[in-house]
Amino acid sequence: MAQWSIGQGRSSNRYVRKIMDDSKFYAGFRVGAQYNNLRIVQSYNMLEQLAGSQEGYQKEYEGIMAQVQPSVAIQLYYYPVHVIGFTFQPTLSMMSWEYSNSYQWASENVNLASDYTFKHKITSFDLPLMAKLTAPLGNLQVYAQGGAYFSVLFDATKKVEIIDTEITNAGEFITESVRREGFEQQLQPYHWGYIAGGGLSIDVHTVRLGLEAYYKIPMQQPFLAEMRYQQGGYLSSIYDVMDDWEYSGLEVALSVTIPLDHIAMMYRSK
């Protein structure tokens, strides 16, 4: 192993550059923030099911907001040639959104207004497999990558904040409550789609630091329409059912990878 050692007269820069250029296997991780853009395809209301008619029971949103969530991934790279590679990146991915709506009931003696805020959160494991094309610029690399991903549902929870305002002859009464439920059965256990992105990385000794962006386009939506009314008792108490949604996701992340060949070389030299 003397021919690889810095102590035999080779410069540190040439030694490191050769390791980074010649290594075929890299491993590391990335951490980032993911924003999912959600769009309502078709809105549904529990009152439609209870009344047996859709007439007069159109759900109206007071507001809808998708939120930024963290993501964490393990990165595995294989480069059959210097500028072309393949990567598998198991990712813990989260998606959340919330909306609110309200209902009013009136009779001769009582007026009741109910305000609901629904907060949803889905956690899944994404399994993307991508091809990578790199343009090396010395210690810098500019790259594009794309492929497909398979997503497996891990957890789904819904938090419902309820404010009931009752106005009677005796005065005004306000009641606040919170309910939490899982809604995994209303979602597909898995779905798939396409993923593409790019980034810029820099080599610092034998560590490669990167700034990356990814965009996900699902070919299947995770929402399971046929299970919409299956929790009848619970859903009728909050007057809400799952709508038909479409989503797409944008992620920006920082990555750290190292050449596995270098680790193997260090182990063999001991």
SELUM-994033 format. One record per residue (C-alpha): residue in one letter; x, y, z. Coordinates in steps of 0.02 Angstrom, whole numbers, padded with zeros to 5 digits, always signed. Example, Ala and Ser with C-alpha at 12.3 -4.5 7.8 and 13.67 -1.06 7.14 Angstrom:
SELUM-994033
A+00615-00225+00390/S+00684-00053+00357/
***
This chain:
SELUM-994033
M+00000+00000+00000/A+00152+00115-00002/Q+00106+00178-00175/W-00054+00256-00103/S+00021+00334+00051/I+00049+00519+00070/G+00209+00479+00164/Q+00289+00408+00005/G+00294+00579-00076/R+00125+00596-00158/S+00038+00761-00121/S-00115+00760-00012/N-00222+00842-00147/R-00176+00713-00281/Y-00206+00571-00160/V-00378+00635-00110/R-00425+00678-00289/K-00383+00501-00348/I-00488+00425-00209/M-00638+00533-00251/D-00621+00504-00439/D-00589+00317-00433/S-00716+00266-00301/K-00867+00175-00371/F-00967+00162-00209/Y-01024+00306-00099/A-01135+00308+00054/G-01205+00447+00162/F-01363+00536+00215/R-01466+00689+00179/V-01581+00797+00285/G-01702+00920+00211/A-01869+01008+00210/Q-02013+00949+00104/Y-02163+01049+00043/N-02311+00959-00032/N-02431+01054-00143/L-02607+00986-00122/R-02755+01016-00236/I-02936+00964-00207/V-03003+00860-00352/Q-03173+00825-00275/S-03242+00881-00107/Y-03358+00772-00001/N-03462+00803+00155/M-03529+00686+00287/L-03698+00773+00280/E-03719+00707+00104/Q-03709+00530+00171/L-03823+00563+00319/A-03956+00654+00219/G-03947+00538+00069/S-03930+00684-00049/Q-03791+00800-00105/E-03908+00945-00131/G-03877+01092-00015/Y-03728+01014+00073/Q-03577+01083-00020/K-03420+01091+00087/E-03341+01263+00086/Y-03164+01288+00148/E-03123+01439+00251/G-02940+01404+00223/I-02822+01268+00169/M-02636+01260+00201/A-02502+01133+00163/Q-02354+01136+00280/V-02166+01110+00269/Q-02106+00949+00350/P-01933+00873+00380/S-01864+00726+00281/V-01716+00610+00315/A-01635+00489+00192/I-01493+00364+00177/Q-01397+00384+00013/L-01312+00242-00078/Y-01221+00275-00243/Y-01141+00164-00372/Y-01039+00237-00517/P-01001+00112-00657/V-00912+00256-00744/H-00850+00420-00673/V-00993+00533-00729/I-01140+00410-00730/G-01208+00331-00574/F-01359+00251-00492/T-01428+00292-00321/F-01549+00214-00198/Q-01608+00330-00060/P-01730+00260+00070/T-01819+00413+00140/L-01928+00448+00291/S-02053+00571+00220/M-02192+00671+00304/M-02339+00766+00231/S-02459+00876+00328/W-02602+00992+00288/E-02746+01076+00376/Y-02909+01159+00335/S-03061+01224+00427/N-03247+01234+00397/S-03402+01278+00494/Y-03586+01234+00507/Q-03738+01322+00578/W-03901+01251+00641/A-04050+01359+00686/S-04217+01328+00769/E-04344+01438+00856/N-04254+01435+01023/V-04074+01386+00985/N-03939+01438+00863/L-03785+01326+00856/A-03624+01362+00762/S-03486+01232+00752/D-03311+01274+00689/Y-03192+01132+00644/T-03006+01137+00608/F-02935+00977+00535/K-02748+00942+00546/H-02683+00791+00450/K-02512+00712+00453/I-02449+00566+00349/T-02282+00478+00375/S-02215+00361+00242/F-02058+00273+00183/D-02009+00324+00007/L-01894+00208-00091/P-01826+00304-00241/L-01709+00227-00371/M-01627+00356-00484/A-01495+00374-00619/K-01369+00515-00596/L-01271+00615-00725/T-01126+00720-00659/A-01025+00862-00734/P-00861+00865-00634/L-00774+01033-00610/G-00623+00988-00505/N-00680+00982-00325/L-00854+01038-00379/Q-00987+00930-00459/V-01149+00984-00542/Y-01272+00843-00567/A-01447+00794-00619/Q-01538+00636-00566/G-01706+00558-00595/G-01804+00397-00584/A-01954+00323-00492/Y-02004+00300-00311/F-02112+00177-00216/S-02195+00245-00059/V-02255+00137+00088/L-02377+00210+00215/F-02313+00208+00395/D-02433+00316+00496/A-02580+00436+00471/T-02659+00543+00607/K-02796+00674+00609/K-02818+00806+00745/V-02987+00893+00751/E-03010+01054+00850/I-03194+01093+00880/I-03274+01253+00942/D-03463+01247+00973/T-03554+01410+01003/E-03733+01391+01065/I-03848+01542+01078/T-04009+01520+01176/N-04129+01630+01275/A-04016+01602+01425/G-03861+01671+01338/E-03710+01616+01237/F-03612+01458+01280/I-03445+01410+01201/T-03372+01235+01211/E-03200+01185+01147/S-03139+01007+01119/V-03001+00911+01029/R-03010+00738+00950/R-02869+00632+00880/E-02891+00483+00766/G-02790+00379+00644/F-02852+00371+00464/E-02733+00242+00387/Q-02882+00140+00323/Q-02932+00288+00212/L-02765+00285+00123/Q-02678+00171+00001/P-02547+00062+00089/Y-02425+00108-00049/H-02413+00212-00209/W-02279+00257-00336/G-02223+00401-00444/Y-02079+00488-00530/I-01942+00590-00449/A-01814+00708-00526/G-01692+00837-00464/G-01517+00902-00463/G-01385+00981-00356/L-01212+01048-00325/S-01079+00963-00219/I-00903+01001-00162/D-00767+00883-00102/V-00688+00927+00064/H-00545+00803+00087/T-00635+00635+00071/V-00808+00701+00115/R-00931+00760-00018/L-01052+00896+00038/G-01204+00932-00070/L-01353+01046-00090/E-01495+00955-00179/A-01673+00980-00237/Y-01802+00847-00285/Y-01975+00854-00360/K-02099+00710-00342/I-02242+00677-00462/P-02354+00533-00402/M-02431+00420-00532/Q-02551+00352-00399/Q-02632+00460-00267/P-02626+00391-00089/F-02807+00430-00046/L-02925+00281-00046/A-03095+00337-00110/E-03190+00175-00074/M-03152+00190+00113/R-03221+00367+00124/Y-03373+00327+00234/Q-03311+00174+00327/Q-03294+00263+00495/G-03475+00317+00493/G-03502+00347+00679/Y-03343+00445+00706/L-03354+00542+00544/S-03535+00593+00571/S-03487+00670+00738/I-03361+00788+00656/Y-03451+00809+00488/D-03298+00773+00385/V-03240+00640+00262/M-03083+00625+00159/D-03086+00723-00003/D-03003+00669-00165/W-02834+00755-00173/E-02687+00769-00289/Y-02515+00812-00225/S-02340+00846-00286/G-02188+00869-00176/L-02035+00981-00177/E-01886+00944-00063/V-01727+01043-00031/A-01591+00951+00065/L-01410+00950+00122/S-01312+00790+00095/V-01151+00712+00160/T-01072+00563+00071/I-00904+00474+00081/P-00818+00350-00037/L-00833+00173+00029/D-00676+00126-00068/H-00578+00244+00045/I-00646+00159+00202/A-00603-00012+00130/M-00427+00049+00088/M-00401+00115+00264/Y-00459-00052+00335/R-00342-00152+00223/S-00194-00042+00266/K-00208-00082+00452/
***
